[in-house]
Amino acid sequence: MSWVSPRWRGWAGVLLSALLLGLYARGGLAWTVGFVALVPWLLAMDGVRTVRGALASGVLMSLAFVAAVFVWFGAAIGAYTGIGAGVGTAVLVVLAPVMQPQIVAFALVRHLAGRRHGPVLRVLAGAAAWVGVEWALPKLLGDTLGHGLQPSATLRQAADLGGAALLTVFLLLVNEAIALAITRRREGVRAFGKPLAAAMAVLVAMAGYGQWRLGTLPAPGPEVPRLKVAMIQASITNYEQLRQEIGAYGVVRKVLDTHYELSWSALRDHGADVLLWSETVYPTTFAHPRSEDGAALDREIQGFVDAAGVPLVFGTYDLDEAGEYNAAAFLEPGRGLLGFYRKATPFPLTEHVPAWLDHAWLRRLLPWTGSWRPGDGVRVMPLRTADGREVNVLPLICLDDTRGRLAIDGARLGAQAIVGMSNDSWFTGYPAGARLHLSTAAFRSIETRLPQVRVTTNGLSAVIDDTGQVLVNTAMGDQAVLTAELAARDPAPTLMVRWGDWVGGAGLALLGVLAMLAVMARFAARAAVRAPALPGRVVLLTPVLRWVVAALRIAAALGLAWLVLDMWLRMGFQVQSIKQLQGFGWGVALPLLAAWALRRWFTAEARIEGRDLVLDQRHQRTAVPLASIAALHAWRLPWPGSGGDLVLASGRRFPHGLAVRDPAALARALADAGAPLAPPEQFAARWATVRASTGGGWLDHAAIKFIAFPLLPALVAFRLHQVITFGGFFGEAYTYGLGAWLLGLGVWWASWALGLMLFAAVLRVCVEVVTALSMPLGESRAIATRRVLAWAMQLAYYVGVPAWLVTRLLAA
């Protein structure tokens, strides 16, 4: 972009990339453009120096992207709603950052990661942000850059590893590598050759995998049962106009008569075993007639199926006490209605309005809004003939085939083929939309290796094999019968079927790791400049007293472990009996209370007075000359906590050990005051320093953590118990007296205290294990790790527990 004036470089990069993406979206041989389409924009963004500039570039690119790639969608919306193509397109472009948020996220994350981590992590973080946002915020049409590779029979095969999202990652990596090579073109062959080699490696890996995968896909043998499915594309789309001309019943009559005629042709001329009609071809509820005419039409359709002698799958409406659904009905000759599949992804604001948004003012503003409800998940239905041949199929209706998880769930349930049904009539004047829908649907076959037959009202109906190849398709607006054979075979599960749609989640996880590293680096920087200070309080313990306190704490830990084991093996992870509370009191709470009392009694105030270390207890005062302190040996075993022994110049140890959170900090403070000793270098001392870097705040105080906080969920649960059992919050007090009410509250509080102490113990074990694993990375990195983990532990404890309780209450 050096040939462009710096003032216009950003605009030029966005414009060129948008034009290239518009060409890429046209399909055909233009799929090759996808590997360079973003390069101009990436080069322009390399010159951005601020977060605000990156944000502006991302927003501008989203606007240009929508204008270049989805202009047909705005025009289609305008035609459908009656607001006009120009207004519809303008609205869509204004909403571009909402419709394509991954572009804005990509620009921001790429900029921030580049400032901190360099070009390699910048590339990975940007790609992770792109697919992560698309995964977390599914787009209306389910589109992603990877769908543009559908025309490449070889490269698209990698989608069975990670879906179209993985292809998007590969496209972004290649674009980034080419852009980096261009920026380094003046630094020599070695400098720009490395990114070009990386781009080539990605392309070779995609092509190599694709060729290998195509060679491993088995063809169904001759012994496998086959069904010939006939797709009926009637091309009747102008329902509203026809309703005004011939009435609602006349429209249904015309649609059914046309489908009967084409279906008889499919049976007579093509030997069809199954008939497939498109979405909402029967525009009323089937098997739930609204009138006698509707009941007669229901009987007529079943009569046609009985006369034809083959199963029929057709689009209609289903109904239950919760509402109405866009559905597919499965009819069998002689058996009647086999069942319905309900569309899981109704189109927002046309077919479905969320309950929180469904108000009279919205329906006045948008009179076309529908009232269908989303279905309750996938179903695998059998297509079977009178001679016993059967294929299990996964029905998907319209937008369902843009959601990879539905096809994956169907494959896991044993589907052997996909049956797609759609009403793409609103794309009649905008075939680009129908082509995008077909390309997106083809990826469901690649990801699951299930063949697919797809019927639409007026195009593009198609037959898709397990490689994602569109073997044949109808044209827009044609009235046609399309036939295909479906074989009853069970493909080996792909990585997508085993792992699900994992790429976007992995991208967000990578961003989480990078964010944690940034937080850890900040904490490490703060830890590096923090000066040690003399602790104000220490605990003076003789060797015998030290082991007594340690034994009490070990006994409490063993008691807690026994409670966990008992819950795991016998009781379940909940407090169910008074004996558990008694065991907790005697085996855990009492030893901890005794250990706390002993430590409290032997606590001393430590301070420097002149050239002495003064240890001031309530019953005695001891002064130790600083000059006589030769060393501080940290306790190898942190029982009953961290601490150390003072070694005097005479070689003898001071009679009392000093229990202190950070022995190394104490040694440095004594050395700063004039004591001739060096900080201890033992692992125990460094471990104590890392552990002392967190805790001590009011949220970690035992009274807050295990007494006050458990009272909050206990009150909620106790109130619910009182209302259910006694009819009111004070019902037990009215019935059995205040003592019984208080005892009940105490039991609930103790139960929650025990449960939360167990939960806190599990969290603490996790923190200690991860901290220990981070020790080889260095003290500052271990401190940063522990601080992040401690923050996460507090979040899980003080926020996670109430959130879990609220979720349980709402679910109930």
Residue pairs with C-beta under 8 A, 6 or more apart in sequence:
1 9
1 12
1 13
1 40
1 43
1 44
1 47
4 12
6 47
9 44
9 47
10 44
10 45
10 47
10 48
10 53
10 57
10 60
11 60
12 40
12 44
13 40
13 41
13 42
13 43
13 44
13 45
14 40
14 41
14 44
14 57
14 60
14 61
14 64
15 64
16 40
16 41
17 37
17 38
17 39
17 40
17 41
17 61
17 64
18 61
18 64
18 65
18 67
18 68
18 69
19 68
20 33
20 36
20 37
20 38
20 40
21 37
21 38
21 65
21 68
21 69
22 68
22 69
23 30
23 33
23 37
24 30
24 31
24 33
24 34
24 37
24 148
25 68
25 69
25 148
25 432
25 436
26 432
27 148
27 150
27 151
27 435
27 439
28 151
29 151
30 148
31 148
31 149
31 150
31 151
31 152
31 155
34 145
34 148
34 149
34 171
35 171
35 174
35 175
35 178
35 199
35 203
36 175
36 178
37 175
38 171
38 172
38 175
38 179
39 175
39 178
39 179
39 182
41 57
41 61
42 175
42 176
42 179
43 179
43 182
43 183
44 57
45 54
45 57
45 107
45 110
45 111
46 179
46 183
48 54
48 57
48 111
51 108
51 111
51 112
53 111
54 107
54 108
54 110
54 111
54 112
55 104
55 107
55 108
57 107
58 97
58 103
58 104
58 105
58 106
58 107
58 108
59 96
59 97
59 104
61 103
61 107
62 96
62 97
62 99
62 100
62 101
62 103
62 104
63 93
63 96
63 97
65 96
65 100
65 103
66 74
66 92
66 93
66 96
66 99
66 100
67 89
67 93
67 96
70 92
70 99
71 89
72 430
72 432
72 433
73 92
73 141
73 430
73 433
74 85
74 88
74 89
74 90
74 91
74 92
74 93
75 85
75 88
75 89
75 429
75 430
76 88
76 426
76 427
76 429
76 430
76 433
77 83
77 88
77 91
77 92
78 84
78 85
78 86
78 87
78 88
78 89
79 85
79 88
79 426
79 429
80 350
80 368
80 426
81 88
81 366
81 368
83 91
92 99
97 103
97 104
99 139
99 140
100 139
101 133
101 137
102 129
102 130
102 131
102 133
102 134
102 137
103 130
105 129
105 130
105 132
105 133
106 126
106 127
106 129
106 130
106 133
106 172
108 129
109 125
109 126
109 128
109 129
109 511
110 122
110 123
110 125
110 126
110 129
112 125
113 121
113 122
113 124
113 125
113 126
113 514
114 122
116 518
117 125
117 514
119 180
121 514
122 176
123 172
123 173
123 176
123 177
123 180
124 510
125 510
125 511
125 514
126 172
126 176
127 168
127 169
127 172
127 173
127 176
127 507
128 506
128 507
128 508
128 510
128 511
129 507
129 511
130 145
130 168
130 169
130 172
130 507
131 144
131 165
131 168
131 169
131 503
131 504
131 507
132 504
132 505
132 507
132 508
132 510
132 511
133 504
134 144
134 165
134 168
134 504
135 165
135 501
135 503
135 504
135 505
135 507
135 508
136 504
136 508
138 403
140 348
141 399
141 402
141 436
141 437
141 440
142 399
142 402
142 403
142 440
143 402
143 436
143 440
144 164
144 165
144 167
144 168
145 167
145 168
145 171
145 172
146 159
146 163
146 164
146 165
146 166
146 167
146 168
146 170
146 171
146 443
147 164
147 167
147 436
147 439
147 440
147 443
148 171
148 439
149 155
149 156
149 167
149 171
150 156
150 439
150 442
150 443
150 468
152 210
153 210
153 214
153 467
153 468
153 469
154 206
154 207
154 210
154 211
154 214
155 167
155 206
155 207
155 210
156 167
156 210
156 443
156 446
156 468
157 209
157 210
157 213
157 214
157 446
157 467
157 468
158 166
158 167
158 170
158 206
158 209
158 210
158 213
159 166
159 167
159 443
159 446
159 447
159 468
159 496
160 213
160 446
160 447
160 448
160 449
160 494
160 495
160 496
161 209
161 494
161 495
161 496
162 169
162 495
162 496
162 502
162 503
163 404
163 443
163 447
163 496
163 501
163 503
164 404
164 440
164 443
165 501
165 503
165 504
166 503
169 503
169 507
170 202
170 206
173 198
173 199
173 202
174 199
174 202
174 203
176 195
177 195
177 196
177 198
177 199
177 202
178 195
178 196
178 199
180 192
180 195
181 192
181 193
181 195
181 196
181 199
182 192
184 191
184 192
184 195
185 192
214 467
217 449
217 466
217 467
220 226
220 487
220 489
224 487
224 488
224 489
225 388
225 389
225 390
225 391
225 487
225 488
226 389
226 391
226 485
226 486
226 487
226 488
227 273
227 274
227 383
227 385
227 389
227 391
227 485
227 486
227 488
228 270
228 271
228 272
228 273
228 274
228 483
228 484
228 485
229 272
229 273
229 274
229 275
229 276
229 383
229 419
229 453
229 483
229 484
229 485
229 486
230 263
230 266
230 267
230 270
230 272
230 274
230 275
230 276
230 481
230 482
230 483
231 276
231 453
231 454
231 455
231 461
231 481
231 482
231 483
231 484
232 259
232 262
232 263
232 266
232 275
232 276
232 277
232 278
232 455
232 481
233 278
233 455
233 456
233 457
233 458
233 459
233 461
233 474
233 478
233 479
233 480
233 481
233 482
234 255
234 258
234 259
234 262
234 277
234 278
234 281
234 457
234 458
234 479
235 457
235 458
235 459
235 477
235 478
235 479
235 480
236 242
236 254
236 255
236 258
236 457
236 458
237 425
237 428
237 457
237 458
239 251
239 283
242 250
242 251
242 254
243 250
243 251
246 254
249 293
251 283
252 282
252 283
252 284
252 297
255 281
255 282
255 283
256 282
256 297
256 300
256 301
258 479
259 277
259 281
259 314
260 304
262 479
262 481
263 272
263 275
263 277
263 304
263 308
263 312
264 308
265 481
266 272
266 275
266 481
266 483
267 275
267 308
267 310
269 481
270 481
270 483
272 310
272 483
273 310
273 311
273 383
273 385
273 389
274 310
274 311
274 312
274 313
274 383
274 385
275 308
275 310
275 311
275 312
275 313
275 314
276 312
276 313
276 314
276 419
276 421
276 453
276 455
277 312
277 313
277 314
277 315
277 421
277 455
278 314
278 315
278 421
278 422
278 423
278 455
278 456
278 457
278 461
279 315
279 326
279 328
279 397
279 398
279 421
279 422
279 423
279 456
279 457
280 315
280 316
280 317
280 326
280 423
281 314
281 315
281 316
281 457
282 297
282 301
282 314
282 315
282 316
282 317
282 329
283 316
283 317
284 290
284 294
284 297
284 316
284 317
285 294
285 316
285 317
285 318
285 319
285 324
286 298
286 301
286 316
286 317
286 318
286 327
286 329
286 337
287 298
287 318
287 329
287 337
288 318
288 319
289 295
289 297
289 298
301 312
301 314
301 331
302 331
302 336
302 337
304 312
305 311
305 312
305 331
305 332
305 333
306 333
306 334
308 333
309 333
309 386
310 333
310 385
311 330
311 331
311 332
311 333
311 338
311 383
311 384
311 385
312 330
312 331
313 328
313 329
313 330
313 331
313 381
313 383
313 395
313 419
313 421
314 328
314 329
314 331
315 326
315 327
315 328
315 329
315 397
315 421
315 423
316 327
316 328
316 329
317 324
317 325
317 326
317 327
317 372
318 324
318 325
318 327
318 329
318 340
318 342
319 325
322 373
323 371
323 372
323 373
324 371
324 372
324 373
325 340
325 342
325 343
325 372
325 373
325 374
325 375
326 342
326 343
326 346
326 351
326 372
326 397
326 398
327 340
327 341
327 342
327 343
327 375
327 397
328 340
328 341
328 343
328 395
328 397
328 419
328 421
329 337
329 339
329 340
330 337
330 338
330 339
330 340
330 341
330 381
330 383
331 337
331 338
332 338
332 384
333 386
338 381
338 382
339 379
339 381
341 375
341 378
341 379
341 381
341 395
341 397
342 373
342 374
342 375
342 376
343 351
343 372
343 374
343 375
343 397
343 398
343 399
343 400
344 374
344 375
344 376
344 377
344 378
344 397
344 400
344 403
344 406
345 374
345 398
345 399
345 400
345 402
345 403
345 406
346 352
346 370
346 372
346 373
346 374
346 399
347 398
347 399
348 354
349 366
349 369
350 368
350 369
350 370
351 370
351 372
352 370
352 371
352 372
352 373
352 374
353 362
353 363
353 369
353 370
353 371
362 369
363 369
377 409
378 394
378 406
378 409
378 410
378 413
379 394
379 395
380 392
380 393
380 394
380 410
380 413
380 414
380 415
381 392
381 393
381 395
382 390
382 391
382 392
382 393
383 390
383 391
383 392
383 393
383 419
383 486
384 390
384 391
389 488
390 488
391 416
391 417
391 486
391 487
391 488
392 414
392 415
392 416
392 417
392 488
393 415
393 416
393 417
393 418
393 419
393 486
394 406
394 407
394 410
394 411
394 413
394 415
394 417
394 418
394 419
394 450
395 419
395 420
395 421
396 406
396 407
396 410
396 418
396 419
396 420
396 421
396 441
396 444
397 420
397 421
397 422
398 421
398 422
398 423
398 424
400 406
401 407
401 418
401 420
401 422
401 437
401 440
401 441
401 444
401 454
402 437
402 440
402 441
404 443
404 444
404 447
404 496
404 501
405 500
405 501
407 418
407 444
407 447
407 448
407 450
408 447
408 448
408 496
408 497
408 500
408 501
410 418
410 448
410 450
411 448
411 450
411 491
411 493
411 497
412 493
412 497
414 490
415 448
415 450
416 450
416 486
416 487
416 488
416 489
416 490
417 450
417 451
417 452
417 453
417 486
417 487
418 444
418 445
418 448
418 450
418 451
418 452
418 453
418 454
419 452
419 453
419 454
420 441
420 452
420 453
420 454
420 455
421 454
421 455
421 456
422 437
422 454
422 455
422 456
422 457
423 456
423 457
424 433
424 434
424 437
424 456
424 457
424 458
424 459
424 460
425 457
425 458
426 433
427 433
427 434
427 437
427 476
428 458
428 476
428 477
431 459
431 460
431 476
434 456
434 459
434 460
434 476
435 460
437 460
438 454
438 460
438 462
438 470
438 473
441 452
441 454
441 462
441 464
442 452
442 464
442 468
442 469
442 470
443 468
444 450
444 452
445 451
445 452
445 464
445 465
445 466
445 467
445 468
446 466
446 467
446 468
447 494
447 496
447 497
448 491
448 494
448 496
448 497
449 466
449 491
449 492
449 494
450 466
450 491
451 463
451 464
451 465
451 466
451 484
451 486
451 487
452 462
452 463
452 464
453 462
453 463
453 464
453 484
453 486
454 461
454 462
454 463
454 464
455 461
455 482
456 474
458 476
458 477
458 478
459 473
459 474
459 475
459 476
459 477
459 478
460 473
460 474
460 475
460 476
461 473
461 474
461 480
461 482
462 470
462 471
462 472
462 473
462 474
462 482
463 470
463 471
463 472
463 473
463 482
463 484
464 470
464 471
465 471
466 491
471 484
472 482
472 484
473 482
474 480
474 482
496 502
516 788
519 784
519 788
520 781
520 784
520 785
520 787
520 788
521 784
522 784
523 783
523 784
523 787
523 788
524 780
524 781
524 783
524 784
527 693
527 780
527 783
527 784
528 780
532 662
532 664
532 665
532 666
532 668
532 669
532 672
533 665
533 669
534 606
534 607
534 608
534 666
534 669
534 670
534 673
535 606
535 660
535 661
535 662
535 665
535 666
535 669
536 605
536 606
536 607
537 603
537 604
537 605
537 606
538 603
538 604
538 606
538 615
538 643
538 658
538 659
538 660
538 666
539 599
539 602
539 603
539 604
539 643
539 658
539 659
539 660
540 602
540 603
540 604
540 615
540 617
540 656
540 657
540 658
540 659
541 549
541 602
541 640
541 643
541 656
541 657
541 659
542 655
542 656
542 657
543 657
545 598
545 602
546 639
546 640
546 643
546 657
546 659
547 639
548 598
549 595
549 598
549 599
549 639
549 640
550 639
550 640
552 591
552 592
552 594
552 595
552 598
552 640
553 591
553 592
553 595
553 639
553 640
554 639
555 587
555 591
556 587
556 588
556 589
556 591
556 592
556 595
558 587
559 583
559 584
559 586
559 587
559 588
559 591
560 587
560 588
560 757
560 758
560 761
562 583
562 587
563 580
563 583
563 584
563 587
563 588
563 754
563 758
564 758
564 761
566 580
567 573
567 574
567 758
571 577
571 580
574 755
575 581
575 750
575 751
575 754
575 755
578 747
580 754
581 747
581 750
581 751
581 754
584 750
584 754
584 757
588 757
595 640
599 640
599 659
602 617
603 617
604 615
604 616
604 617
604 622
605 614
605 615
605 616
605 617
606 613
606 614
606 615
606 616
606 658
607 613
607 614
607 616
608 614
608 626
608 673
609 623
611 625
611 626
611 627
611 674
612 623
612 624
612 625
612 626
613 623
613 624
613 625
613 626
613 629
613 670
613 673
613 675
614 621
614 622
614 623
614 624
615 621
615 622
615 623
615 624
615 656
616 622
624 646
624 654
626 670
626 673
626 674
626 675
627 649
627 674
627 675
627 676
628 648
628 649
628 650
629 646
629 647
629 648
629 649
629 670
629 675
629 676
629 677
630 647
630 648
630 649
630 651
630 676
630 677
631 646
631 647
631 677
631 678
631 680
632 644
632 645
632 646
632 647
632 663
632 666
632 667
632 670
632 677
632 679
632 680
633 644
633 645
633 647
633 680
633 682
634 642
634 643
634 644
634 663
634 664
634 680
634 682
634 684
634 685
634 688
635 642
635 643
635 644
635 645
635 657
635 663
635 684
636 682
636 684
637 684
638 684
638 687
638 688
640 659
641 659
641 661
642 659
642 660
642 661
642 662
642 663
642 684
642 687
642 688
642 691
642 692
643 657
643 658
643 659
643 660
643 663
644 657
644 658
644 660
644 663
644 666
644 667
644 680
644 685
645 653
645 654
645 657
645 658
646 653
646 654
646 658
647 653
647 654
648 654
658 666
660 666
661 688
661 691
661 692
661 696
662 688
662 689
662 692
663 680
663 684
663 685
663 688
664 679
664 680
664 685
664 686
664 688
664 689
665 689
665 692
667 677
667 678
667 679
667 680
667 685
668 679
670 677
671 677
671 678
671 679
679 685
683 775
686 775
686 779
687 772
687 775
689 779
689 783
690 771
690 775
690 779
690 782
690 783
690 786
691 771
691 786
693 783
693 786
693 787
694 786
694 787
694 790
695 790
698 704
699 705
699 794
699 798
700 794
705 756
705 760
705 797
706 753
706 756
706 757
706 760
707 753
709 756
709 798
710 749
710 752
710 753
710 755
710 756
711 749
711 752
712 802
713 752
713 801
713 802
713 805
714 745
714 748
714 749
714 751
714 752
714 753
715 745
716 805
716 809
717 748
717 752
717 805
718 744
718 745
718 748
718 749
719 729
720 809
721 744
721 748
722 728
722 729
722 730
722 731
722 732
722 744
723 729
723 731
725 731
725 732
726 732
726 734
726 735
728 734
730 741
732 740
732 741
732 744
733 740
733 741
756 797
756 801
759 797
759 801
760 797
763 793
763 796
763 797
764 793
766 789
766 793
767 786
767 789
767 790
767 793
770 785
770 789
771 782
771 785
771 786
771 789
774 781
774 782
774 785
774 786
775 782
777 785
